[in-house]
Amino acid sequence: MAENLSRREQIFGAKSRTTQVYNPTGAVMAERITDFKSRIDSFDGKRIGLLWNSKPNGDFYLNRVAELLSQRFPSSKIIKFYETHAAETANPDKKSDAALDLIVQNADVVIAAQGD
């Protein structure tokens, strides 16, 4: 009987197997956003918010970004939300409307970074 089996069937067995694949993403219900802020022309005189998700080394990166932006745009104000409002903004999984409102009210533009 082994002569009638393909090489694959001899190695893996003659029994046919089926695999079921499920898509775990489910249905996405999203609200269309139409009121985006327009892009800024320059960082000059702007309040630049820096947002970090608390992963290792992201703060080092954003601190360097802050240095470079301060040198290039001295009239801008750098706001490190991870230092000034850490309790409200440090955990991205628990961003409340109040935390997001705080960011919107205090920054003209936000630069976010992860780490690792």
N, C-alpha and C positions, 0 to 999 in steps of 0.2 A: 504494500500500500504506500510506502514511503516514496516509491518511484513516481506515483501520480501526483505528489504534492510539490508545489513550487518551493524554491529555496527558502523564501520568506515563511511559508507555511511550515516547513521543516524546522526552522529556527524558533519561530514564535508560536507555532501551533496552528493546526488546521481550523480551529474553531473561529468563526467570524466574531468580531467584536464591534460594538458601536460606541460612539462617544457622544454624549449630549453636552452641548455648550450653552451656558446661560449668560445673558447679558445683565449684570447686576446694577446697571446705571439707572434703570427706571425712567419714568417720564419726568421731564424737566419743565417746570412751569416758571417762566421768567417774565418779569414786567419790562416792557420796552422803555428805556430811558431816553428822553428827548431833550432834557434841559442840561446838557453838558456845558461846563464853563469853557470859554474860548481859551486857546493857547496864549501864553504870555509871550511878548516880544523879546523881553530881556529880563534878567534877574536883578537888574539895577533897581534899588529901592524896594525890592519885594521882601516879603516875609517868607523865608524858605524853611518849611518844616521837614525834619528828618525823622523817619519812622523806621524802627527796627523791631523785628519779631522775636528778639531775645535768643536767637540761635548763636552758637559760639562764633566769635570773630566778626560778626556783622557790625558791632559797635566800632571796631577798629577801622573798618572800611568807611563807615559814615563819619567818623571823626576826621579822617583824612579828606573826605569830600567836603566837610565843613571848612577845613583849613584852606583848601584850594578855592572854594567859592568865596570865602572871606577876602582872600588876596585879590581875586579877579573882580569881585563886585563889593567893594568896601561899603557902599551905601545900603547893601542888603542886610537883613537881620536873620540870623540863623537860629532856629528853634529846634533843639534836640528833644523831641517828645519823650524819648526813652530816658532822659534825665529830668526834665522839668515836670512831666506829667506821667511818670512811670506807672503809677498805680492804675491810671485810667487807660493807658495805651500800650502797655508792654505785652499783653497777651492777645495775639491776633485772633485766637479762637473764641475769645469772650468780648469782642468789641461791641460795646453797647451803643445805642443811638447817642447817648450823652458823650461818650468818648469820641465818636465821629463828629458830633457837633463841635466839640472842643477843638478838634483839628481844623475843621472848616472855618471856625471863627478866628483862629489864630494864625493861619497860614494862607498865603496866596497860591503857593505851589507846594507839593509834597513829593519828596524823594523817599522811596521805601527800599529797604534792603534786607536780605536774609543773611545767613552766615554759613559757616562750615567750609 
